[in-house]
Amino acid sequence: MLKVGDRLTVSARGTRGAAVTFQIVGIPQVVAMREASTGAYQAQPSLYTGTYGVRPQDAARNAAVLVTLEVGARRVTAVADPPVTVDGRAPRVVALYPAADRPVANLRPNVVAEVFDEETAIDPRSVRLLIDGRNLTAQTSIAETAVSYNPPRPFAPGRVQVRLTMADRAGNVRRVAWDFQVVEPPGLVKTVTLNPPAPLTGDDVLTVVATGAPGGSARFLLGGLGRPVPMRESRTTPGAYFGTYSPDPGTNLLRVSLT
């Protein structure tokens, strides 16, 4: 893997006096190669070398390196071996939950940043999560596609400040800052928390925990699922309701009702 500042030198032998270049597929930069030496006899091929330096935002995964030689009207392209991975860009943030600068009528929402890094992956050791200035990294769940925090207790109504720092395995850093507004829920449901809050795999079981008025009947509904899933009230904690479901791919929208 090549990261910002690394250099890749490519060598090739070919007809003397040719124009020779190389390019990593997926990166627009074309690198000219210099004719370094010529054999003692004209029939012997020349050695050509060129060097590419990784720049910020350059990115390619398992990409072929193409060497092109031109002499007059003739043009020949060969593929160098092995392929290379170049990672010069930071992880991309796909979505934030709760959404930035939006009110959320849930006193205990999951705090989630969905992320994507096509070239390498998130380095778990680089993640640092602050909520309202408190370092909660030790309580944070870190996966390849999400960084999430499951609050153990409800937030007080008001603005919540989130600051997230992370890097991929090439050392490219991404910093994310967003705020959301917790408001008192108007209905019977006070809090809704998902576990796991990150995108689910085929073997995951989704657990939904809701709190509200005791003595009710609760259910939750997943987007794309035609029937609601019943929830049961805790025997030891009145007003706490639990339900589980093994979702199909794509059922990631949640609506909870409490009656």
C-alpha positions as semicolon CSV with decimal commas, in nm:
position;residue;x (nm);y (nm);z (nm)
1;M;0,000;0,000;0,000
2;L;0,123;0,346;-0,094
3;K;0,033;0,651;0,114
4;V;0,086;1,024;0,073
5;G;0,457;1,096;0,028
6;D;0,549;0,744;-0,086
7;R;0,719;0,701;-0,422
8;L;0,675;0,427;-0,680
9;T;0,954;0,368;-0,933
10;V;0,874;0,170;-1,246
11;S;1,137;0,026;-1,480
12;A;1,087;-0,122;-1,826
13;R;1,299;-0,227;-2,119
14;G;1,204;-0,144;-2,476
15;T;1,310;-0,011;-2,813
16;R;1,568;0,264;-2,786
17;G;1,460;0,618;-2,862
18;A;1,095;0,554;-2,770
19;A;0,853;0,775;-2,577
20;V;0,764;0,572;-2,267
21;T;0,513;0,654;-1,992
22;F;0,333;0,473;-1,712
23;Q;0,003;0,530;-1,536
24;I;-0,178;0,374;-1,242
25;V;-0,532;0,288;-1,345
26;G;-0,772;0,519;-1,163
27;I;-0,520;0,802;-1,118
28;P;-0,509;1,061;-1,398
29;Q;-0,140;1,146;-1,367
30;V;0,075;1,010;-1,654
31;V;0,444;0,974;-1,563
32;A;0,713;1,013;-1,829
33;M;0,994;0,756;-1,816
34;R;1,351;0,845;-1,899
35;E;1,581;0,635;-2,111
36;A;1,847;0,547;-1,857
37;S;2,086;0,341;-2,067
38;T;2,133;0,185;-2,407
39;G;2,283;-0,151;-2,477
40;A;2,618;-0,181;-2,649
41;Y;2,439;-0,286;-2,965
42;Q;2,143;-0,112;-3,123
43;A;1,950;-0,438;-3,120
44;Q;1,957;-0,447;-2,742
45;P;1,661;-0,280;-2,562
46;S;1,701;0,034;-2,354
47;L;1,616;0,069;-1,987
48;Y;1,346;0,326;-1,901
49;T;1,261;0,442;-1,547
50;G;1,004;0,677;-1,399
51;T;0,891;0,772;-1,049
52;Y;0,547;0,866;-0,921
53;G;0,490;1,041;-0,587
54;V;0,159;0,988;-0,409
55;R;-0,035;1,313;-0,366
56;P;-0,331;1,393;-0,139
57;Q;-0,659;1,262;-0,285
58;D;-0,484;1,005;-0,509
59;A;-0,665;0,673;-0,463
60;A;-0,673;0,333;-0,631
61;R;-0,729;-0,019;-0,501
62;N;-0,547;-0,321;-0,650
63;A;-0,490;-0,113;-0,962
64;A;-0,290;-0,217;-1,265
65;V;0,017;-0,017;-1,367
66;L;0,018;0,037;-1,744
67;V;0,345;0,105;-1,929
68;T;0,306;0,252;-2,279
69;L;0,582;0,268;-2,542
70;E;0,551;0,471;-2,864
71;V;0,785;0,469;-3,160
72;G;0,657;0,658;-3,463
73;A;0,308;0,527;-3,538
74;R;0,355;0,216;-3,324
75;R;0,211;0,205;-2,972
76;V;0,246;-0,087;-2,730
77;T;0,103;-0,113;-2,376
78;A;0,211;-0,367;-2,114
79;V;0,084;-0,433;-1,762
80;A;0,338;-0,420;-1,481
81;D;0,318;-0,675;-1,201
82;P;0,202;-0,669;-0,922
83;P;-0,099;-0,432;-0,895
84;V;-0,079;-0,151;-0,640
85;T;-0,307;0,015;-0,385
86;V;-0,277;0,391;-0,339
87;D;-0,454;0,561;-0,048
88;G;-0,418;0,936;-0,034
89;R;-0,768;1,031;0,079
90;A;-0,939;1,023;0,416
91;P;-1,241;0,807;0,498
92;R;-1,568;0,945;0,363
93;V;-1,861;1,015;0,596
94;V;-2,178;0,868;0,445
95;A;-2,434;0,969;0,708
96;L;-2,463;1,108;1,061
97;Y;-2,725;1,010;1,319
98;P;-2,893;1,202;1,468
99;A;-2,877;1,441;1,175
100;A;-2,681;1,763;1,220
101;D;-2,873;2,068;1,346
102;R;-3,201;1,878;1,359
103;P;-3,427;1,818;1,660
104;V;-3,464;1,456;1,768
105;A;-3,763;1,360;1,986
106;N;-3,571;1,080;2,157
107;L;-3,391;1,124;2,488
108;R;-3,157;0,830;2,427
109;P;-3,068;0,818;2,056
110;N;-2,779;0,619;1,917
111;V;-2,499;0,844;1,795
112;V;-2,366;0,700;1,469
113;A;-2,130;0,804;1,190
114;E;-2,153;0,578;0,886
115;V;-1,819;0,583;0,704
116;F;-1,663;0,436;0,392
117;D;-1,301;0,389;0,293
118;E;-1,265;0,210;-0,040
119;E;-0,888;0,172;-0,045
120;T;-0,800;0,045;0,304
121;A;-1,017;0,061;0,617
122;I;-1,069;0,254;0,940
123;D;-0,786;0,209;1,189
124;P;-0,969;0,141;1,520
125;R;-0,674;0,277;1,718
126;S;-0,719;0,620;1,556
127;V;-1,083;0,676;1,658
128;R;-1,159;0,938;1,922
129;L;-1,517;1,037;2,011
130;L;-1,611;1,333;2,228
131;I;-1,972;1,411;2,323
132;D;-2,025;1,740;2,503
133;G;-1,652;1,746;2,572
134;R;-1,641;1,401;2,736
135;N;-1,408;1,144;2,586
136;L;-1,630;0,839;2,526
137;T;-1,394;0,648;2,298
138;A;-1,373;0,352;2,536
139;Q;-1,752;0,307;2,514
140;T;-1,761;0,344;2,135
141;S;-1,826;0,058;1,892
142;I;-1,600;0,066;1,587
143;A;-1,667;-0,131;1,269
144;E;-1,539;-0,104;0,911
145;T;-1,842;0,099;0,807
146;A;-1,956;0,277;1,125
147;V;-1,851;0,439;1,450
148;S;-2,133;0,431;1,704
149;Y;-2,212;0,515;2,064
150;N;-2,499;0,366;2,261
151;P;-2,577;0,608;2,547
152;P;-2,628;0,425;2,878
153;R;-2,873;0,689;3,003
154;P;-3,094;0,958;2,848
155;F;-2,955;1,292;2,739
156;A;-3,096;1,605;2,900
157;P;-3,307;1,804;2,653
158;G;-3,094;2,058;2,468
159;R;-2,806;2,077;2,224
160;V;-2,559;1,786;2,209
161;Q;-2,213;1,841;2,060
162;V;-2,030;1,556;1,885
163;R;-1,664;1,561;1,777
164;L;-1,519;1,258;1,599
165;T;-1,163;1,199;1,476
166;M;-1,058;0,892;1,279
167;A;-0,799;0,781;1,025
168;D;-0,762;0,497;0,780
169;R;-0,476;0,248;0,781
170;A;-0,277;0,478;0,553
171;G;-0,293;0,756;0,811
172;N;-0,538;0,985;0,629
173;V;-0,729;1,176;0,898
174;R;-1,096;1,275;0,892
175;R;-1,246;1,508;1,155
176;V;-1,622;1,536;1,188
177;A;-1,811;1,785;1,403
178;W;-2,186;1,808;1,435
179;D;-2,453;1,909;1,684
180;F;-2,807;1,786;1,728
181;Q;-3,095;1,902;1,945
182;V;-3,262;1,664;2,192
183;V;-3,624;1,761;2,259
184;E;-3,877;1,614;2,499
185;P;-4,082;1,352;2,310
186;P;-4,446;1,462;2,280
187;G;-4,595;1,110;2,290
188;L;-4,577;0,801;2,506
189;V;-4,234;0,691;2,377
190;K;-3,947;0,867;2,556
191;T;-3,637;0,686;2,427
192;V;-3,550;0,442;2,147
193;T;-3,212;0,270;2,123
194;L;-3,086;0,014;1,870
195;N;-2,825;-0,254;1,924
196;P;-2,619;-0,282;1,717
197;P;-2,665;0,070;1,580
198;A;-2,425;0,007;1,291
199;P;-2,526;-0,147;0,955
200;L;-2,622;-0,510;1,004
201;T;-2,469;-0,822;0,857
202;G;-2,659;-1,139;0,774
203;D;-2,592;-1,298;1,114
204;D;-2,681;-0,997;1,330
205;V;-2,988;-0,978;1,552
206;L;-3,135;-0,633;1,594
207;T;-3,245;-0,547;1,949
208;V;-3,474;-0,247;1,997
209;V;-3,512;-0,094;2,343
210;A;-3,781;0,167;2,407
211;T;-3,895;0,340;2,722
212;G;-4,230;0,503;2,786
213;A;-4,542;0,474;2,990
214;P;-4,559;0,147;3,188
215;G;-4,832;-0,106;3,131
216;G;-4,861;-0,049;2,756
217;S;-4,817;-0,272;2,454
218;A;-4,527;-0,186;2,226
219;R;-4,416;-0,286;1,878
220;F;-4,162;-0,169;1,623
221;L;-4,174;-0,162;1,247
222;L;-3,884;-0,188;1,004
223;G;-3,899;-0,020;0,667
224;G;-3,969;-0,287;0,405
225;L;-4,126;-0,520;0,661
226;G;-4,501;-0,547;0,634
227;R;-4,581;-0,652;0,988
228;P;-4,487;-0,495;1,322
229;V;-4,262;-0,683;1,563
230;P;-4,404;-0,715;1,917
231;M;-4,203;-0,597;2,217
232;R;-4,226;-0,713;2,576
233;E;-4,214;-0,501;2,887
234;S;-3,938;-0,567;3,137
235;R;-4,054;-0,734;3,458
236;T;-3,795;-0,548;3,664
237;T;-3,808;-0,207;3,491
238;P;-4,165;-0,093;3,426
239;G;-4,190;0,114;3,111
240;A;-3,888;-0,049;2,942
241;Y;-3,977;-0,253;2,631
242;F;-3,756;-0,494;2,437
243;G;-3,791;-0,655;2,095
244;T;-3,561;-0,845;1,859
245;Y;-3,556;-0,918;1,488
246;S;-3,317;-1,074;1,235
247;P;-3,357;-0,832;0,943
248;D;-3,315;-0,890;0,574
249;P;-3,065;-0,667;0,387
250;G;-3,196;-0,317;0,334
251;T;-3,445;-0,306;0,625
252;N;-3,278;-0,024;0,811
253;L;-3,561;0,224;0,870
254;L;-3,724;0,209;1,209
255;R;-4,056;0,333;1,339
256;V;-4,171;0,259;1,695
257;S;-4,522;0,295;1,832
258;L;-4,638;0,244;2,189
259;T;-5,005;0,190;2,268
